[in-house]
Amino acid sequence: PVHTEFIFIDDGTRSECGSEIEFRTRFERAIAGESFSLQNTTINCRHSSQAYSTNDSVLVVILVIEGGLETIKT
């Protein structure tokens, strides 16, 4: 699949190994957890005044650039 959405996060921290771990862990759990889902609303062709919703799961892809051993562990 083609990935068209990316999230870049920078808190301005420099030269502090591991400062991102707590945030990244909470963020990953929030978007991958069962409580988070995207809701699509689709119009029914036969009854254009009615709509129904379906929940799609959110795929999480993690790309690590210049991560150390601690990045792999977390």
Buried (B, 14 or more C-beta within 10 A) or exposed (E): EEEEEEEEEEEEEEEEEEEBEEEBEEBEEEEEEEEEBEEEEEEEEEEEEEEEEEEEEEEEEEEEEEEEEEBEEE
